[in-house]
């Protein structure tokens, strides 16, 4: 799964990387974004491929009847399982017509070892910015008229690296190759085209290390959350998996 991520680059770096401009979203570097805080994240949608928008993490489908239902649903839609997303009413429509790029430069997962959880930080080699495959939807609160743009991150089976780290559920976010990003936003894709993107990323292009349990704390959005941290219980050196 993917409930925790980072996006530490500046607005200028992200605009250059994605050849897109921020659209009224006051982005600041984020070292640890906990999905259950339902914050806004930097996202590029099919509708506005030249803009980086701030969408709320936790997809609320357009058909949610009221705010109570919407708030309950978002805790269940931080991720969407890619193998079944096209079969589910919350996800099918955005899978077909409202795909998006979720901008990040890392994510966190917990390894289970002897019944204890050890946090790891995973990124691409060189800590490059990347895009996760996402889906988005827009919900209108009929009581207030407020409009909420929301998203979910697609997940797939784990690659060998992530199988070692996320060793119980063995899942990972769908990370797109750089050459695939604009194609993911192509409105002409059919279901078979879409499924071709939903695969594990090459783990030879990724790196990971253990981090402190600071990320378990409520106010864990600190630069220290990304710093390698060693655990005696694990047989790694200086927090490295390599």
Secondary structure as UniProt FT lines:
FT   STRAND          4..7
FT   HELIX           11..18
FT   STRAND          21..22
FT   STRAND          30..34
FT   HELIX           35..37
FT   STRAND          40..45
FT   TURN            47..50
FT   STRAND          51..57
FT   TURN            62..63
FT   HELIX           67..74
FT   TURN            75..76
FT   STRAND          79..81
FT   TURN            82..84
FT   HELIX           85..87
FT   TURN            89..91
FT   HELIX           92..97
FT   STRAND          99..104
FT   STRAND          106..113
FT   TURN            114..115
FT   STRAND          116..124
FT   TURN            125..126
FT   STRAND          130..140
FT   TURN            142..144
FT   STRAND          147..157
FT   HELIX           160..165
FT   TURN            167..169
FT   STRAND          171..173
FT   STRAND          175..176
FT   HELIX           178..180
FT   HELIX           181..184
FT   TURN            187..188
FT   HELIX           191..195
FT   TURN            196..197
FT   HELIX           203..205
FT   STRAND          206..211
FT   HELIX           213..216
FT   TURN            218..219
FT   HELIX           223..226
FT   TURN            232..233
FT   TURN            238..239
//
